[in-house]
Amino acid sequence: MEPTKKNKPNSLVIILFALIVLMIIIYFILVMFFPTVFDLMNTGDIQPVPDK
């Protein structure tokens, strides 16, 4: 019996997926420890346009 070759993803795909997961975890850690930083960020609220 010959060993079957397993279908493994490319190492670049694994690294990119791990980086995305790591960035999400770091984001939640930052939100827990530094909530004021994210409270001061601009959220893109609608502002009135001044008349000319």
Secondary structure, DSSP 8 states (H G I E B T S, - for coil): ----------HHHHHHHHHHHHHHHHHHHHHHH-HHHHHSS-----------
